[in-house]
Amino acid sequence: MTIRVGIAGAGISGLTLAGILSRRLPHVHVTVLERAPAARDQGYGLDLDANGQEALARAGVYHRYWDCSQPYSDHMAFFRIGSHGPEPAGVMFRPALLRWLFPATFAARPETNRGALRDILLDEMATRANTGVVFDTAVRDARLHVDGGCELFGDSGKSHGVFDLIIDAMGLHSTLRHHRVVDASGGKAFGGTVHIHGVINSPEAACGAPLLARLRKYGSVAGYGRGYLIFLQRFGAGSNDGRTCCFYQLNHLDSAESLLDEIGVSPPSSRASGIMTDERLDKVKRWVLHDMGEVFDESWRDAIRSLDRVTADDVALPLVCIGDSLLNCGLGGGGILAMQDANELAALLEKEGAFDDAGRPDLSSLRAAEGAMLARKQEFHAEKQQRARGTCAQVAERGRGPTEWPFELDDLGLPGWKLGLARLLLPRVAALTNAWYRWDEWRLGRVGATPSTPIYPSVKKLLDSGEGK
Ligand SMILES: Cc1cc2nc3c(=O)[nH]c(=O)nc-3n(C[C@H](O)[C@H](O)[C@H](O)COP(=O)(O)OP(=O)(O)OC[C@H]3O[C@@H](n4cnc5c(N)ncnc54)[C@H](O)[C@@H]3O)c2cc1C
């Protein structure tokens, strides 16, 4: 059976994920839908950390890493703003000795060209029959499909197809994130929605007068409010067939399985066994009546008591957000985090049991991963805001004349004792670093990473084991 995975957005996280899945899960068919044309500008560079480089290995393109990366680009010289001399005041670099001794920290981390990286991922995917990337195709929304999958729609409402799992990798302007994330600043990931639904075979025989009066007059009735939703509808064939279905919606639960666990009913192994008419029916009814508390009047409670069968189903969209669509992290590391999300999600989807026999994804593990990704981004955001406060202090320093350092320590907004310590240590650290830099330069001719520089041990392990390429 082929599992259908749809990825919305052919940016850095979407294409990385597609690259790994297409190589490592041949039974999965991956479709990437991208709003922009194939020739779209991809921005500048990105210095991939261990996660990003592992992702390239797992996507089978690590052997082309240096085709899209800039040699000697992983160090930076700081000059005084007012000085025209050739000598920097300080250099931030990765000493060759430390690279060999501690590659996990000091491995090659050059600037990688985003456009070239994308082309390499696309080239590799084009060699595989299980992946398609469709450009000029915007995704507007997603809806649950009757077969349990998720259908994607374009701008004009045109269907882009039905998928067993959708990954939203549309970045900052995602049109799907509202399905998964509560507020505009990306505060919180939603849980899922579960329906307890069932049938009253003959309301005329089972229900009391108030409920019957409503059903006779309106056919379909709904109760909504205080975080509750209940819905009843006649669906019998002909006027003598009074069969009525009932839906009771729970918006705060992750899965039907966790609900059944709470009720004390074992999860069904098939659709047929999920229709409960035995002692499980009474347990579910008791649970719903308790959940209704004092909020519902007697006619709604009557409907629950009259049910002849019940089923509990997940109605959560099989949709997961990654990258900036989850929370916009942007400049200063958002791309690195997006690659990490893609790498981690792919690793989860590779695990045994990630999809069941019908091709349905194990959403609970994906939800947990999505929550961890969001938490990581929130931490990143908080640090970024902290740095922004330092930037404000720097703005206030403008126009105060030439500086002794390439940046003024006072501008960093450090609290008193930290500023004192920085004043004491920084000149000494800078002198030592500069001397070390010159030594590396004298020995090697030029400082910085090249294809022969030690790589991250985790990447090496993947390559040695044949898992990467
Ligand atoms: C100027 C600049 C410099 C940056 N420099 C760095 C850096 O040096 N290091 C770093 O780590 N990060 C950097 N970032 C941040 C980084 O670019 C983002 O965090 C990263 O691109 C997010 O990746 P993503 O895959 O989540 O989304 P994106 O890369 O934004 O990809 C989203 C994709 O989805 C597509 N899309 C959007 N809407 C739709 C739709 N409705 N239907 C279909 N497709 C759609 C878009 O066209 C795009 O191709 C920089 C950002 C900027 C703006």
PDBQT file of the ligand as one rigid body, heavy atoms in Angstrom, charges set to zero:
ROOT
HETATM    1  C1  LIG A 501      16.896  38.102   4.811  1.00  0.00    +0.000 C 
HETATM    2  C2  LIG A 501      16.846  36.824   5.606  1.00  0.00    +0.000 A 
HETATM    3  C3  LIG A 501      18.032  36.209   5.963  1.00  0.00    +0.000 A 
HETATM    4  C4  LIG A 501      17.998  35.031   6.724  1.00  0.00    +0.000 A 
HETATM    5  N1  LIG A 501      19.184  34.442   7.076  1.00  0.00    +0.000 NA
HETATM    6  C5  LIG A 501      19.164  33.342   7.833  1.00  0.00    +0.000 A 
HETATM    7  C6  LIG A 501      20.375  32.710   8.234  1.00  0.00    +0.000 A 
HETATM    8  O1  LIG A 501      21.467  33.162   7.917  1.00  0.00    +0.000 OA
HETATM    9  N2  LIG A 501      20.304  31.588   8.978  1.00  0.00    +0.000 N 
HETATM   10  C7  LIG A 501      19.108  31.045   9.339  1.00  0.00    +0.000 A 
HETATM   11  O2  LIG A 501      19.100  30.001   9.988  1.00  0.00    +0.000 OA
HETATM   12  N3  LIG A 501      17.936  31.608   8.984  1.00  0.00    +0.000 NA
HETATM   13  C8  LIG A 501      17.932  32.733   8.252  1.00  0.00    +0.000 A 
HETATM   14  N4  LIG A 501      16.748  33.311   7.897  1.00  0.00    +0.000 N 
HETATM   15  C9  LIG A 501      15.493  32.683   8.325  1.00  0.00    +0.000 C 
HETATM   16  C10 LIG A 501      15.117  31.548   7.402  1.00  0.00    +0.000 C 
HETATM   17  O3  LIG A 501      15.123  32.006   6.077  1.00  0.00    +0.000 OA
HETATM   18  C11 LIG A 501      13.727  31.000   7.755  1.00  0.00    +0.000 C 
HETATM   19  O4  LIG A 501      13.631  30.784   9.127  1.00  0.00    +0.000 OA
HETATM   20  C12 LIG A 501      13.501  29.678   7.017  1.00  0.00    +0.000 C 
HETATM   21  O5  LIG A 501      13.507  29.913   5.623  1.00  0.00    +0.000 OA
HETATM   22  C13 LIG A 501      12.204  29.029   7.419  1.00  0.00    +0.000 C 
HETATM   23  O6  LIG A 501      12.095  27.861   6.681  1.00  0.00    +0.000 OA
HETATM   24  P1  LIG A 501      10.680  27.220   6.325  1.00  0.00    +0.000 P 
HETATM   25  O7  LIG A 501      10.950  26.012   5.529  1.00  0.00    +0.000 OA
HETATM   26  O8  LIG A 501       9.893  27.098   7.566  1.00  0.00    +0.000 OA
HETATM   27  O9  LIG A 501       9.937  28.319   5.456  1.00  0.00    +0.000 OA
HETATM   28  P2  LIG A 501      10.376  29.020   4.096  1.00  0.00    +0.000 P 
HETATM   29  O10 LIG A 501      11.803  28.805   3.808  1.00  0.00    +0.000 OA
HETATM   30  O11 LIG A 501       9.866  30.410   4.202  1.00  0.00    +0.000 OA
HETATM   31  O12 LIG A 501       9.561  28.234   2.998  1.00  0.00    +0.000 OA
HETATM   32  C14 LIG A 501       8.171  28.329   2.874  1.00  0.00    +0.000 C 
HETATM   33  C15 LIG A 501       7.788  27.946   1.453  1.00  0.00    +0.000 C 
HETATM   34  O13 LIG A 501       6.373  27.797   1.393  1.00  0.00    +0.000 OA
HETATM   35  C16 LIG A 501       5.912  28.469   0.229  1.00  0.00    +0.000 C 
HETATM   36  N5  LIG A 501       4.532  28.880   0.458  1.00  0.00    +0.000 N 
HETATM   37  C17 LIG A 501       4.091  29.915   1.212  1.00  0.00    +0.000 A 
HETATM   38  N6  LIG A 501       2.763  29.992   1.156  1.00  0.00    +0.000 NA
HETATM   39  C18 LIG A 501       2.355  28.992   0.363  1.00  0.00    +0.000 A 
HETATM   40  C19 LIG A 501       1.073  28.560  -0.092  1.00  0.00    +0.000 A 
HETATM   41  N7  LIG A 501      -0.059  29.180   0.258  1.00  0.00    +0.000 N 
HETATM   42  N8  LIG A 501       1.011  27.464  -0.882  1.00  0.00    +0.000 NA
HETATM   43  C20 LIG A 501       2.149  26.809  -1.257  1.00  0.00    +0.000 A 
HETATM   44  N9  LIG A 501       3.376  27.200  -0.889  1.00  0.00    +0.000 NA
HETATM   45  C21 LIG A 501       3.480  28.275  -0.082  1.00  0.00    +0.000 A 
HETATM   46  C22 LIG A 501       6.860  29.634   0.045  1.00  0.00    +0.000 C 
HETATM   47  O14 LIG A 501       6.827  30.120  -1.289  1.00  0.00    +0.000 OA
HETATM   48  C23 LIG A 501       8.188  28.991   0.433  1.00  0.00    +0.000 C 
HETATM   49  O15 LIG A 501       8.829  28.388  -0.670  1.00  0.00    +0.000 OA
HETATM   50  C24 LIG A 501      16.753  34.477   7.135  1.00  0.00    +0.000 A 
HETATM   51  C25 LIG A 501      15.562  35.102   6.755  1.00  0.00    +0.000 A 
HETATM   52  C26 LIG A 501      15.611  36.262   6.008  1.00  0.00    +0.000 A 
HETATM   53  C27 LIG A 501      14.301  36.917   5.643  1.00  0.00    +0.000 C 
ENDROOT
TORSDOF 0
